[in-house]
Amino acid sequence: SGGTIVLKGGTTATENATSLSLSGNAGTFFVRDSGTAKINLNTLGGGGFSAVSFSHDSMATTDRTNTGGILGGWYTVGNRFAANATNAADGDIIGYTGATAFTGANGSNTGNFDLSGSLTQTSSQSFNTLRIVSTADNQTLALGANRIFINNSQFGGVQPGGGGGALMYAGGANGNYTISGSLTDAIRWATQNGQGGLINVFSGTLTLGVGIGSGSASISKTGEGTLVMQNNVASG
């Protein structure tokens, strides 16, 4: 809960972590010091909404299968969401690279999307996850009077270890990115089943010039970057 686990040495293909509990709300960070051994985290279970981060691909394996293409918004590898590479037992945990380019067009999507650079959104849009990367300094996602819905219902309710949809800013350029718009609830978690809403700022500064509508979900921030919120979190 809020700690770092360092993998040191070893060449065994997989070491089972049969008594490791990844619980609490603060998160766990895995880094590698040396060696090639992998740690088997099985289903990545745990109480609360546990953010689990890995510094590199293939440091660990899991029996937990992907939902909506990834392990859930609360699991990351570097500046990407995490996935089970084989989507089967003991698959390597790697950074997910199968996202669709986000264009801001109208639709109700259930996938994972990447946005590179600035964009003016033309209508409301929903998705499992949205990952934003800066390609130049001081870029902006301009929502206008539109909303983005983070559709955590794709993960089937509250997941062990905190599945859920998420918004990630991966950084880039001078590290400053802004989401602007006119609505007080422009960023919404699309269900009200108590599932946690996550904003991950991997690096740099993400400024929200819009409000968040969270329903009954709690909102958590992870990552070493800075989140600036210029509006309130709406309760409806």
Phi and psi in degrees as a GROMACS rama.xvg file:
@    title "Ramachandran Plot"
@    xaxis  label "Phi"
@    yaxis  label "Psi"
@TYPE xy
86.4533  10.726  GLY-2
-106.188  174.511  GLY-3
-117.187  134.421  THR-4
-111.095  122.188  ILE-5
-104.875  124.884  VAL-6
-88.0923  116.576  LEU-7
-120.471  116.355  LYS-8
68.9148  -169.117  GLY-9
89.4581  145.412  GLY-10
-128.554  -2.40873  THR-11
-60.3973  138.967  THR-12
-55.0703  -47.368  ALA-13
-146.661  131.686  THR-14
-106.868  126.198  GLU-15
-80.2982  129.886  ASN-16
-101.032  72.3436  ALA-17
-73.326  -20.2316  THR-18
-118.57  16.518  SER-19
-86.9985  120.489  LEU-20
-108.785  116.13  SER-21
-95.5696  87.9547  LEU-22
-123.648  176.103  SER-23
86.2353  177.967  GLY-24
-104.774  -2.09421  ASN-25
-88.6084  -24.9884  ALA-26
99.6147  162.903  GLY-27
-132.79  137.23  THR-28
-119.424  127.501  PHE-29
-106.18  129.407  PHE-30
-130.442  161.177  VAL-31
-113.413  129.604  ARG-32
-92.2031  -42.8218  ASP-33
-168.56  174.896  SER-34
81.7387  -178.569  GLY-35
-128.907  0.765598  THR-36
-64.0247  147.653  ALA-37
-111.295  150.745  LYS-38
-104.035  129.527  ILE-39
-90.0688  112.658  ASN-40
-96.8276  7.82619  LEU-41
51.389  -122.208  ASN-42
-88.9804  4.71326  THR-43
56.0743  35.0394  LEU-44
-73.3107  169.943  GLY-45
159.602  161.189  GLY-46
-84.1889  161.116  GLY-47
66.9654  -160.851  GLY-48
-108.646  93.8055  PHE-49
-95.0266  114.513  SER-50
-78.8845  124.876  ALA-51
-119.351  121.486  VAL-52
-121.877  140.45  SER-53
-120.245  139.52  PHE-54
-74.2172  -27.9215  SER-55
-144.836  165.061  HIS-56
-63.723  153.793  ASP-57
56.7852  35.0965  SER-58
-88.801  -19.2424  MET-59
-147.572  161.041  ALA-60
-121.887  163.374  THR-61
-148.704  149.084  THR-62
-86.9919  -12.4113  ASP-63
-71.7193  130.508  ARG-64
-88.8928  161.712  THR-65
-72.1118  150.531  ASN-66
-128.398  123.352  THR-67
63.8754  26.8497  GLY-68
94.2489  -17.1179  GLY-69
-134.058  174.606  ILE-70
-77.9432  -12.7634  LEU-71
128.628  154.886  GLY-72
-63.4451  -16.1333  GLY-73
-88.6524  0.597738  TRP-74
-118.128  126.08  TYR-75
-133.924  153.938  THR-76
-124.6  112.986  VAL-77
57.3619  -128.908  GLY-78
-101.351  30.7477  ASN-79
-129.523  158.939  ARG-80
-70.2737  155.932  PHE-81
-97.5164  150.969  ALA-82
-142.216  154.034  ALA-83
-81.1424  115.827  ASN-84
-59.1281  -37.4789  ALA-85
-102.547  -6.62373  THR-86
53.8755  37.7678  ASN-87
-148.766  -179.472  ALA-88
-58.6833  135.982  ALA-89
58.7803  34.615  ASP-90
-78.7342  145.1  GLY-91
-62.5684  142.087  ASP-92
-88.5477  117.534  ILE-93
-130.754  165.471  ILE-94
-73.2059  131.773  GLY-95
-75.4883  127.414  TYR-96
-120.44  11.4931  THR-97
-96.8005  19.1073  GLY-98
-70.1511  156.772  ALA-99
-93.3167  143.168  THR-100
-63.876  129.868  ALA-101
-86.7731  124.241  PHE-102
-113.739  -7.92394  THR-103
81.1624  5.0754  GLY-104
-73.8103  163.728  ALA-105
-65.2095  142.563  ASN-106
161.347  164.73  GLY-107
-120.715  98.6147  SER-108
-105.005  153.09  ASN-109
-115.816  12.95  THR-110
-102.593  -169.662  GLY-111
-108.866  137.335  ASN-112
-128.044  146.996  PHE-113
-114.766  135.475  ASP-114
-118.256  120.413  LEU-115
-106.559  116.401  SER-116
84.4366  -162.863  GLY-117
-80.6395  157.611  SER-118
-159.294  141.511  LEU-119
-102.842  116.623  THR-120
-80.4282  136.656  GLN-121
-98.3303  -16.4849  THR-122
-164.814  173.049  SER-123
-70.7817  151.865  SER-124
-147.589  146.553  GLN-125
-126.969  156.957  SER-126
-166.675  168.609  PHE-127
-71.4833  -55.5241  ASN-128
-140.278  152.849  THR-129
-129.992  124.19  LEU-130
-113.587  124.523  ARG-131
-110.771  134.023  ILE-132
-126.898  130.735  VAL-133
-76.941  137.733  SER-134
-112.583  -6.61265  THR-135
-155.592  175.278  ALA-136
-72.476  143.702  ASP-137
54.4963  52.5412  ASN-138
-89.9412  168.101  GLN-139
-143.809  138.019  THR-140
-98.3159  107.492  LEU-141
-94.9509  108.402  ALA-142
-83.4869  -23.8062  LEU-143
62.6316  -127.551  GLY-144
-98.5392  19.8984  ALA-145
-99.8544  166.779  ASN-146
-121.129  159.143  ARG-147
-118.972  131.042  ILE-148
-107.795  120.237  PHE-149
-91.3696  108.599  ILE-150
-91.0263  72.4814  ASN-151
-71.9468  -3.99381  ASN-152
-64.9626  -18.5445  SER-153
-63.5483  -18.5457  GLN-154
-97.561  10.0722  PHE-155
70.1608  40.4431  GLY-156
86.7925  -168.984  GLY-157
-64.0088  125.906  VAL-158
-103.66  146.628  GLN-159
-56.802  128.774  PRO-160
80.6232  3.54861  GLY-161
78.5788  76.0832  GLY-162
-64.1166  -104.235  GLY-163
71.9435  156.073  GLY-164
-80.9293  166.065  GLY-165
-156.663  159.536  ALA-166
-114.395  128.437  LEU-167
-124.817  135.223  MET-168
-108.934  117.279  TYR-169
-89.3957  -5.31164  ALA-170
87.0673  -165.092  GLY-171
122.204  157.866  GLY-172
51.5496  -130.966  ALA-173
-83.8139  2.37704  ASN-174
84.8539  5.63959  GLY-175
-107.163  123.54  ASN-176
-140.334  141.826  TYR-177
-127.26  137.272  THR-178
-105.052  115.574  ILE-179
-112.922  163.572  SER-180
167.325  176.124  GLY-181
-105.288  -6.25392  SER-182
-97.0926  146.556  LEU-183
-80.383  -10.144  THR-184
-132.714  45.7333  ASP-185
-70.381  -28.6927  ALA-186
-109.418  116.323  ILE-187
-127.536  140.925  ARG-188
-86.3531  124.927  TRP-189
-75.9816  -9.08499  ALA-190
-123.12  162.413  THR-191
-124.931  50.4811  GLN-192
-102.635  15.8983  ASN-193
85.9679  0.437542  GLY-194
-71.8597  137.357  GLN-195
-70.2162  142.708  GLY-196
-97.8448  134.223  GLY-197
-121.863  133.856  LEU-198
-120.604  115.634  ILE-199
-107.694  116.933  ASN-200
-107.373  98.2194  VAL-201
-65.6677  -44.34  PHE-202
-156.948  166.13  SER-203
75.4293  -156.198  GLY-204
-131.064  123.022  THR-205
-105.004  120.951  LEU-206
-107.012  123.935  THR-207
-98.3772  105.545  LEU-208
-89.368  14.4614  GLY-209
-125.979  164.72  VAL-210
-87.4203  164.759  GLY-211
-114.36  131.773  ILE-212
-104.367  110.79  GLY-213
-101.945  -6.09707  SER-214
58.9643  -131.06  GLY-215
-96.2981  3.90345  SER-216
-80.6008  145.997  ALA-217
-81.7647  153.279  SER-218
-113.358  127.603  ILE-219
-122.872  149.598  SER-220
-116.073  134.097  LYS-221
-129.474  175.566  THR-222
92.4807  158.586  GLY-223
-85.2827  -7.85102  GLU-224
-76.9753  -177.584  GLY-225
-108.91  132.72  THR-226
-109.079  121.889  LEU-227
-108.977  120.146  VAL-228
-110.478  117.168  MET-229
-97.255  -1.29874  GLN-230
-136.471  173.038  ASN-231
-81.5481  166.824  ASN-232
-93.7544  116.474  VAL-233
-73.8281  146.902  ALA-234
-90.492  -11.2619  SER-235
